[in-house]
Amino acid sequence: MTPGLLVGRPDLSEDAVLGAIVDRMVFEGRDASKAKAVLNAAMAGRPVARAFLRRLVLPLPHSPLQMPIQSILREPSAASEERGSWFSRLSFGR
């Protein structure tokens, strides 16, 4: 099991999880040099270490979003050209 999977983010590397552990330990006033030991204890299945990992503030995902390409201008289709413009259907008070 990887450190990223322990925190529910398989995209995170071990360095990113260690950085989050160090930040949390500094925030709580603990010795940040023990971050690797906390990670090793969590990987070994220690409940206290896993509970500590659940309180981490993790970095935002940085993978690109998959969006479909959408054209800005509407391409005229053959069916719309046969019907004519929608302006021709407006009466404008005639």
Summary of the structure (lengths in Angstrom):
residues: 94
radius of gyration: 27.7
end to end distance: 74.4
largest distance: 82.7
contacts: 181
relative contact order: 0.14
helix: 50%
strand: 0%
